């Protein structure tokens, strides 16, 4: 008897249809169509895709940014609430990127640190929400949001680093930075704040033993990450800001790791943030499907986008 094997397209479409079918069943519980206002309340503007329009402390040449500013003008974060209101009528939630906070002309708002990227170490100056001048600046941002009817829904935060680093001092420093930012997020009414898991760009491989293969190195990264997120989530719970994860890089490039972290972090203020309405796709930056496709972590296939969404969706939340 001849058996016809499914095509690659059929294999790709089947789980996607199953996922969308399951999603539609969930949505059908509330059959009433959403109003236009309700639809707009579910999306947010996002300053990450247009970050090159913002004033920066960086002195490195960036011709593309210079060209964009000449064409579209220059922004600061204090301009973004009005920009959101003018550019996206009816949208009032905002996803704000940590690297664009503060008055670039005021050194007192920034903490100096070192950052290593692609083997090169350089000094960076990052907004410190705990400084008196920074708190005053956050009050100014609050005033701008109140005047425009906009709200900071989420902070995409790159400042806390080394969350799963083997060095306890580095990990402690990263957690402390996250706590300062959670306090700052609470000051401006943010509901959620993303913290990157950290970890190696390429996951460590399992090693052969006389029994089953083991990956103690990866287990160590996950254990340290979980403990860090427990502490950050506890602090977030105290100030009313949820700590979130993104299908990003490091440990969270693999959606299964996101589930492991979230399942182990029992504090109710820790949930994963799939890249969705209030994340990267709100302004078309990139989709979760594209992110997972370009991060092929064995044993996942090119279909990981759908499998990944199914993996983490039970632990997602609506805020």
N, C-alpha and C positions, 0 to 999 in steps of 0.2 A: 504494500500500500504506500503510495507516494504521500509525502508530507511536505507542505509548502511552508518554508520558514518566513517569518515576518520580515519586512524590509526595515532598514534603519529608521526610515520616516515613521513607519507604523509603530515601532518600538518607542520612538520618541513621543508620538502623539498620544499613545494609550495612557501612560501615567499622567500626562498633562490633562487629558480629558477627565480622568478619574479625580484628580485634585480639584479641578474647576467644578466638577459635578458635586463633590463633597462640599465645596465652598458655597455653591448655590443653594444646597440644602440648608446650610446654616442661615443664609440670608433670607430664605423663604419663611422663616419663623415670623418675621415681621414683613408681611406682604405689602403694607402701604408704601407706595413710591415715595422716595425722599424728595423734599422740596429743594429748590435750587440753593436756598440758604443752608439747608442741612448738608447738602453735597459739599458746598464750599467750606463748611466747618470741619470737614474731614481731611482737608489738605492744608499744606503750609508752604509759605515761601521759604527759600533756602539760599543763604548767602554764599555757600561753598562754590557753586558753579560760576559765580561772578566775582570771586575773591580777588581777581586781578584788578578790579576797579577800585578796590579799597586802598586807602593810605597805608603804608607799611613802614616799619622801622628798618627793613632790609636795605642794605646798600649795594647788594649784588645787582648787576645789570640785568634788566628784563625788558627786552625790546617789545615783546608781545603785550606785556602789561602797559607799557608806555603808549603803544598804539591804541589799545582799547580805551585808555583814559582820555586820549585826544578825541576819540570818536564819540564816547558815551559820557565822559565826565568822570569825576572822582567822588568816591563815597567814603563815609566813615560809618561805624555801627550806629551812631546817633542819627544818621540819615536814613537807615534801613527801614524803620517803621513807616516813614512817609513814602519811601520807595515802594514798599509792599502795598500800601494803600493805593498809590497811583498806578502801579504796574499790574497788579492783580486785583481788580475791583471785586469786593466781596470776600476776599481771603484776609483773615486777620490773625491766624496763627503763624508763628515764625520758628524756623529751625536755625539757630545761630551758632556759628563756628567759633570756637574758643580763641583761635589765632587772630581774630579781628576785633577783639575787645580792647577797650582803653583808648586814651589819648596818646598817640604816638609821639607827641612832643613833650610828654611829662614822664621823665625817667622814674619818678617815685612810684609809678603804678606797676613797674615791671621787675621781675626777679631774673637774675642772670644765672644761667646754667650751661652745661656742656651737653651736646647731643652728637651721637655718632650715627652716621647714615652712609651706607655703602662703603664702610671702612674709613670714612673721613670724619674727623671730630671738629666741631665748630661751636663757638659760643652762640647762645640764643637768649633772647630776652622775651619772657612770656608774662602775660598779664597775671597779677597776683591779687585776687579778690579780697584778701585780708587786709590790704593796706588802707589807711584812712582816705587817701586820695582816690583809691579805686572804689571804695564804698560810695564816695560822693559822686563819682562818675556813674556808678550803677543807678544812683538816685536820678541822675539826669536821663538815663535810658528809660527808667520807669516813667518819668514825666513825658518823654516823647511817645511812649506807648499809650499812655493815658490820653494824650492829645489826639492821637490818630485812631484810637480804638483797636489797637493791635495788642497781641500778647506773645510773650516768649513761651512756646510750648516745650521746646527741647533745646538742649545745648549739645552739639557734637564736639566732644572735648578730646583734644590731642595732648593736653598738658600733663595729665598723670601718666607716668611711664614706669616701666620695670615692674609691673604688677605681679609677674610670676618669675622674676629674676632669682637665680640661686643666691645672690648676695643679699642678705637680710637688710643691710643698710640702704641699698638702692630700693628695695621693695618698700621699706618703711617710708622713705622719702616720697615715693610715688603715691602711697596711700594718703599721706599727710596733705599732698597737693590736691588730691581728689576731695578730701574733706573740706579744704578751704573753698574749692569750687562749688561743692554742694551747698555751703553756706551762702555763697554768692548767687547760686541758682535760686535758692529760696528767696533771696532779697528781691529778685526780679520776677518772682512768681512762676518760674519754670516748673513743669510737671515732671520732666524726665531729664537725665543727663547720661550720655554715653561715656563709658570709660573703655579704652582698648584693653584687651586681655594681655597684649604683649606676647612674647614667645618667639621662637625662631621662624624665619620666613619659610623655611622648608622643614617640615616636621621630621624629627629624628626617626630613624628606621628601627624596627624590631631587631633583636639579635637572636641567633640560633642558640638553643640550649639543649641539654640532653632530654628535656621534656618539651613542653610547648614553647614557641617563640615568646620572648618577653620584651617589653618596651618600658623599662624602669625610668628612662630619661623623660619620656613623654608623661608618664604617670607623675613624676616629680613636678613638672611644669604645671600640670592640671591641679595637683594638690595645693601648690603655693597660690595659684590663681584663685581657687575656690576659697581659701582662707582669707585672701585679700578682699574678694568680693563680699564675703560675709561681713567683714568689718566695715567696708564702705556702705553696704546695704543697711546695716544697723544705724550708721550715722545718717544716711539718707532718710530712713524711717523717722528719725527724731526731728528732722527739719522739713519733712514733707515732700521730698524729691526722690523719685524712683531712680535707681541706678540700672542702666541698661547696657546690653551688649549689641554689637553689630556684626553682621556677616562680613568681616573686614579682612584682616591679615593676622599672621601669627596663629595662635590656637584656634581662633574663630574662623579661619579660612575653611575649616572642616565643620559643617553644621552639627555633626554628632558631638563634637566637643562643646558646642554651645549648650546642647541638651544636658550633657554631663555636668557642666558648671552650674546651670540653672537648677537642675534636680538636686544638686548637693547644697546649694545656697538656699536655706530654708526660710530666710527672712522674706516676708511678703513684698518688700520694696525692691527685690531683684528679679527682673524678667528680661528675656532677650528682646532685642529690637530688630526684627527683620527689616531690611531696607524697604520701606513702604511709604505710605501717604505722608507721614511727617519726617521722612528720612530722605535719602538721596534721590529717590524717584519723583519727589514732589515737583521738581523743576526739570525733570528729564536728564539728570546727571548721568546715571547709569542704573541698570536694573539688577535686582538680586540674581536673576538668571544669568546675566552677563558676568557678574562678579564670580559666581560659582563656576561658570564654564571656564573662566581664565585662571582658576585656581584648582587644577586637577589633582586632588589628593587621593591616591589610591586608598581603598578599593573603589572609589566613586568613579562613575562613568561620565561622559558628557551630559548625561541626564540628571546630574547632581542638582541642577537648579530646582527641578520639581521635587526630587527626593529630599533635598535640603529643606524646602519649604514645608513639606509634609512632616519632616523630622522635628522642626522647631515650632511649628504653628500651635501644637497643643500647649506649649508653654508661653505663648505670646499673650499680650494683654491689650485691651482697648482703654485708652486714657482720655 
